[in-house]
Amino acid sequence: MPIIHSTEEITLTAGGGTLNLDTTIPVRFYIVKGTATLTSNWTIQPSGTAVKGMVYEFKYEADVNLNGNTITLFGTAIPETLVDKTHQITAYYDGSDWQVNFALNVDENGSLPKEIISEYNVADKQEMITIPISFETDYLVKNKIYFPFTGNYSIDSFKVSVVKTIEASDDAELRFYRNDATTVMTIATGTYTIAAGATSTTDVGGDVFTSNTNQAEPAYIYVETKKSTPGGTALLYLKITKG
């Protein structure tokens, strides 16, 4: 049989404010409504003693323009990409803190709309790819680097960690190309070098890509290792954003 919850409505107005929800009142389900452009922050928070296992549920139906303000629910700000979209929110007390989860609606294709998740769930779209690279004899070439996924993606930045000391006569250099092995992927500093003599204890940093970062299948690029006097190896870490 269905469960009937005690229900109350919360209306978000432009002026913001603080709403305290009494933990001793047996209301579990709240419907959040309102259409407004905020001029001040909203805070919705529990009032009273929380007990482990306590749960609040919210159906968010409001259409709000934050206008530089925030809506904070049980200590967590509602992401800007969700404040004008219908979704479910659950707040669970784990004995020490409130865990707030957002359940997003899917579109007619059964997928989360891209505009919803682009800011809310970026972490699930990102990966760090680790690639061994070499400046040794016979390895100073354009290396074809495959990625373990399909579809569109962008390569945002990279870092390098030396494994075997870079031979001390001259600097080592990295160059990056799209999957045609010709189109250069430019970086903020123009050219990336690893100092001659750099060791595994040397912080050689990284850089941010500034052009030709968006990729599509096939999922690979080329990384060229260059050095006049061969010697040394490293790990290359590429930060990828998918979709």
Buried (B, 14 or more C-beta within 10 A) or exposed (E): EEEEEEEEEBEBBBEBEEBEBEBEEEEBBBBBBBBBEBEEBBBBBBEEEBEEEBEBBBBBBBBBBBEEBBBBBBBBBBBBBBBEBEBEBBBBBEEEEBBBEBEBEEEEEEEBBEEBBBEBBEEEBBBEBEBEBBBBEEBBEBBEBEBEEEEEBBBEBBBBBBBBBBBEEBBBBBBBBBBEEEBEBBBEEEEBBBEBBBEEEBEBEBBEBEEBBEBEEEBEBBBBBBBEBBBBBBBBBBBBBBE
